[in-house]
Amino acid sequence: MSEGSGSADGTGKVSRVIRIGTRKSQLARIQTDSVAAKLQELYPDVRLEIVAMSTIGDKILDTALSKIGEKSLFTKELENALERNEVDLVVHSLKDLPTSLPAGFTIGAVLRRENPHDAVVLHPKNAGKTLASLPKNSVVGTSSLRRAAQLKRRFPHLEFKDIRGNLNTRLKKLDDKEDFAAIILAAAGLKRMGWEDRISAVLQPEDCMYAVGQGALAVEVRAKDTDILDMVSVLHDPDTVLRCIAERAFLKRLEGGCSVPVAVHTYIKDSQLYLTGAVYSLDGSESLKETMQTSICSGGSCSEEVDERLQRVGVTATKIPADLQDGAERLGVDLADLLLTKGAKEILTVARQLNDAR
């Protein structure tokens, strides 16, 4: 924890100051403000300061994310600030965080997930249309290999091209020119920005499964700061934590990242955690997709809460039973192993090589 993080209020009383790191984009600020508001409500005596900064991913806007070759595009500068004690915690979109965090850091909270699915945003001139009804060779913008691979497979009459920039920039590129008939964005981001009216359709799993961790916010802290870890751990949403541990374990076992098309879909029903995972070739012509499930209650009844500090795929969830977390992690690993026995490594290796050569 940072030293000297206290300040006197009007009464002369010293209040604790907690500094929260965030990216500078409007969406990142909205997401960080929402986390800060929850913390302020829980800890009214704490003073929160937000420190915004730009990341590599914010600065390099003319290259596809999958081509930049940096695992922590949107997180590195924030983690550097965390390491230098310039901030006490950092708010991220969980999907931006690699499955292996740098030594000394951990995800201390994963908040309740917003809609994790992708959304279609049509150019105004195409209002009323769907991806299926867009004219042949219509251009759809997406910076994601995962989205492009699945949608090329599902809608072979369409063309897919990279589109970079924050949400505001991408919507402006769509509306101001006629380069794109539609763009694909995360539904969660559009909702958080208050732009739900721009969503023409939300893509269901049969059309496009989502990215690992998509729709969930994560709070990253220094692993040794047990008081900060305890403070943020109350923000954990147990169902979201278990789903995202399974998803992250699946991706980690596949050695995937944003340079390969890997997609997931998870849900919890009747005390069962279901994970569907898939890998695709860049053009979507080859794919492997399987579903597995695990019980998230043990011995016929849900286990008691335990307090422990063990990280699982970067997540420390001190108030969620260890066996449930272990089961979720094992589910992700087992599903990845199943796909690997069916040739997933070969598909992803070729996808990575073709992407590097583009």
Secondary structure by P-SEA (a helix, b strand, c coil): cccccbbbccccbbbbbbbbbbcccaaaaaaaaaaaaaaaaacccbbbbbbbbccccccccccccccccccccccaaaaaaaaaccccccccccccccccccccccccccccccccbbbbbccccccccccccccccbbbbbccaaaaaaaaaacccbbbbbbbccaaaaaaaaccccccccccccaaaaaaaccccccccccccccccccccccbbbbbccccaaaaaaaacccccaaaaaaaaaaaaaaaaacccccbbbbbcccccccbbbbbbbcccccccccccbbbbbbccccccccccccccccccccccccccaaaaaaaaaaaaaaaaaaaaacaaaaaaaaaaaaaac
